[in-house]
């Protein structure tokens, strides 16, 4: 990523395609395109989305589309990036990669902006197989929403069941092998007895 989301915001190259959201005013869902597909964007989807915290430190979301001028990106190819910086993204400041999300991934900011609520950013869909159209990411940002997490109890039970099944099969196979050895020994003994007569 040559220019991450806050740098893209600061430079103003895509001012016509940037958006500011305030999660305290409700959930946001939208489509984001990468800078490399800026010219294939007749719907004028944003290239960068700023999450306004009401402080000098804000978060920025972008889609790191690995094509065209951005094809040699080393990190987070074709993923949604979340970067944080100070100066409201308007001045020179150090930026920090908070997360990069593949399709279905999410990132949680605990106690976002001292609200007492978690901010959740979800990469719902990533589509790079779009032919001549822009690749895109469908992203959701919500404050205080619940995120479905895998039911660990079901995973643990399934793991235990599988372990017990494998143990049973191992013991069963071992018993069959021992029975075969016993039968083989009994057969060999009977053959010796027959040879003796």
C-alpha positions in Angstrom: 0.0 0.0 0.0 1.8 3.1 -1.2 -0.9 5.4 0.2 -3.1 4.1 3.0 -6.5 5.5 3.6 -5.6 8.5 5.8 -2.9 9.6 3.3 -5.4 9.3 0.5 -7.8 11.4 2.5 -5.1 14.0 3.3 -3.8 14.3 -0.3 -7.3 15.1 -1.6 -6.8 13.2 -4.8 -10.2 11.5 -4.5 -12.2 14.3 -2.8 -15.2 13.6 -5.0 -15.2 10.0 -3.7 -14.7 10.2 0.0 -17.3 10.0 2.8 -17.4 10.8 6.5 -19.6 8.7 8.8 -20.5 9.2 12.4 -21.4 5.9 14.1 -23.2 7.6 16.9 -25.9 8.6 14.5 -26.6 5.1 13.2 -25.3 2.1 11.4 -23.5 2.6 8.0 -23.4 0.1 5.2 -21.8 0.9 1.9 -19.7 -0.1 -1.1 -16.0 1.0 -1.4 -13.8 0.7 -4.4 -10.0 0.8 -4.5 -7.9 3.7 -5.8 -6.8 1.5 -8.7 -10.4 1.2 -9.9 -11.3 4.9 -9.4 -11.8 5.4 -13.1 -14.1 2.4 -13.4 -16.6 3.7 -10.8 -19.7 5.2 -12.5 -21.7 4.8 -9.3 -19.2 7.1 -7.5 -18.7 4.8 -4.6 -16.2 6.2 -2.0 -12.5 5.3 -2.2 -12.0 6.2 1.4 -14.4 6.4 4.4 -13.5 8.4 7.5 -15.0 7.3 10.8 -15.4 10.6 12.7 -14.7 10.1 16.4 -15.2 13.7 17.5 -11.6 13.8 18.5 -8.4 14.5 16.6 -7.8 10.7 16.1 -10.0 9.1 13.5 -10.2 5.8 11.7 -10.2 5.4 7.9 -11.5 2.5 5.8 -10.4 1.7 2.3 -10.4 -1.3 -0.1 -6.8 -2.3 -1.0 -7.6 -3.5 -4.5 -4.5 -5.2 -5.9 -4.7 -4.3 -9.6 -3.3 -1.6 -11.9 -1.1 0.9 -10.1 -1.7 -1.0 -6.9 -0.9 -4.5 -8.2 2.4 -4.8 -6.4 1.0 -4.1 -3.0 2.8 -6.2 -0.4 0.2 -6.2 2.4 -3.6 -6.8 2.6 -4.1 -7.5 -1.1 -7.8 -7.3 -2.0 -8.8 -6.7 1.6 -10.5 -3.9 3.5 -8.0 -1.9 5.5 -8.6 0.0 8.7 -6.0 2.6 9.6 -6.0 5.1 12.4 -4.3 8.5 12.5 -4.4 11.8 14.3 -4.8 15.4 13.0 -8.3 14.4 11.7 -6.6 12.9 8.7 -5.9 16.5 7.4 -2.3 17.0 8.5 1.0 15.0 8.5 0.8 12.4 11.2 1.9 8.8 11.9 -0.8 6.3 10.8 -1.4 2.8 12.3 -2.8 -0.2 10.6 -5.4 -1.5 13.0 -6.7 -4.4 10.8 -7.1 -5.8 7.3 -10.2 -7.8 6.6 -10.9 -10.6 4.2 -14.5 -11.3 3.3 -16.5 -12.2 6.4 -13.9 -10.8 8.8 -14.6 -8.1 11.3 -12.7 -5.9 13.6 -13.9 -4.6 17.0 -12.8 -1.3 18.7 -13.6 -1.8 22.3 -15.1 1.2 24.1 -14.9 3.2 20.9 -14.2 6.9 21.4 -15.0 6.4 25.1 -18.7 5.7 24.4 -18.7 2.5 26.4 -19.8 0.6 23.3 -17.8 -1.5 20.8 -17.5 -0.3 17.2 -17.7 -3.2 14.8 -16.4 -3.0 11.2 -17.4 -5.9 9.0 -16.2 -6.8 5.5 -19.5 -8.4 4.3 -18.5 -8.9 0.6 -15.4 -8.6 -1.4 -15.7 -9.0 -5.2 -12.6 -8.8 -7.4 -14.1 -10.9 -10.3 -15.9 -8.0 -11.9 -14.5 -8.1 -15.5 -14.0 -4.5 -16.7 -15.9 -3.0 -13.7 -14.4 -1.9 -10.4 -13.7 -4.5 -7.8 -15.4 -3.6 -4.6 -16.0 -4.3 -0.9 -19.3 -4.0 0.9 -18.6 -2.8 4.4 -20.7 -2.3 7.5 -19.9 -0.1 10.5 -22.1 -0.2 13.6 -21.7 1.0 17.2 -22.9 -1.4 19.8 -24.1 -4.1 17.4 -23.7 -7.7 18.2 -21.5 -9.9 16.1 -22.2 -13.5 15.5 -19.4 -15.6 16.8 -19.0 -19.3 16.4 -20.7 -21.4 19.1 -17.6 -22.7 20.9 -19.7 -25.2 22.9 -20.8 -26.9 19.7 -17.3 -26.9 18.4 -16.0 -28.5 21.6 -18.7 -31.1 21.6 -18.0 -32.0 18.0 -14.3 -32.2 18.7 -14.9 -34.5 21.7 -17.3 -36.7 19.6 -14.7 -37.0 16.9 -12.0 -37.8 19.3 -14.1 -40.5 21.0 -15.0 -41.9 17.6 -11.4 -42.1 16.5 -10.5 -43.8 19.9 -13.3 -46.3 19.4 -12.1 -47.1 15.9 -8.5 -47.5 17.1 -9.5 -49.8 19.9 -11.8 -51.8 17.6 -9.0 -52.2 15.0 -6.6 -53.2 17.8 -9.0 -55.9 19.1 -9.6 -57.2 15.6 -5.8 -57.5 15.1 -5.4 -59.4 18.4 -8.3 -61.7 17.5 -6.7 -62.4 14.1 -3.4 -63.2 15.9 -5.1 -65.6 18.4 -7.0 -67.3 15.5 -3.7 -67.6 13.6 -2.0 -69.1 16.6 -4.9 -71.5 17.2 -4.8 -72.6 13.5 -1.0 -73.1 13.6 -1.4 -75.2 16.8 -4.1 -77.4 15.1 -1.9 -77.8 12.1 1.0 -79.0 14.3 -1.3 -81.4 16.0 -2.5 -82.8 12.7 1.1 -83.1 11.5 2.0 -85.0 14.7 -0.7 -87.6 14.1 
